[in-house]
């Protein structure tokens, strides 16, 4: 708390007035990332309902999605939350709800809209969103989480994206 007070150029007492303890400060810092992630993810779900190029449109969505969620700062934050999930289960739950679930809900709404065109065949849009995210993120995120840093190139992400969208469309076209 002393280090934070020094960085903020305030007294330690001032920091404690706003945050009862280190745990509360930690939670507030982590949850403050919600708006930043929303700003990165929300525009990604704006997929044109264009029957002429659904593959291309979904590939663009997928590439932006993967590019955002494999950024080093996002991976570090995910690692931090995961490492502290047992000590701060409420924080993990809140972050999941505000970030992961909101992203999945946004994707689900996008897939429901595309199914109404009908460019996709989707009975359960939320499950489709989980499948889409899993196909795209399983390899680069798990590799980065378990090795401590991103282990992919832009070419790798392009490859994962193209293969993931192809597989998704094989199931949902």
Number of C-alpha atoms within 10 A of each C-alpha: 15 13 9 13 15 12 9 12 10 12 14 15 12 12 19 16 10 10 16 10 12 12 13 13 17 14 18 13 11 17 18 12 15 18 12 11 17 15 10 14 23 14 13 21 20 14 19 14 19 13 13 9 12 18 16 14 17 23 20 18 22 26 22 17 22 21 17 17 19 20 13 14 11 14 20 17 13 19 16 13 21 15 12 13 14 11 12 15 13 12 21 22 14 16 21 17 14 17 20 15 15 17 23 21 17 21 26 22 16 21 26 22 18 21 18 13 12 13 20 18 18 21 12 11 22 20 14 21 23 17 17 22 20 14 19 25 22 11 14 19 22 14 15 18 16 11 10 13 15 18 16 15 10 10 9 12 20 16 13 22 26 20 15 21 23 17 16 20 17 9 13 15 15
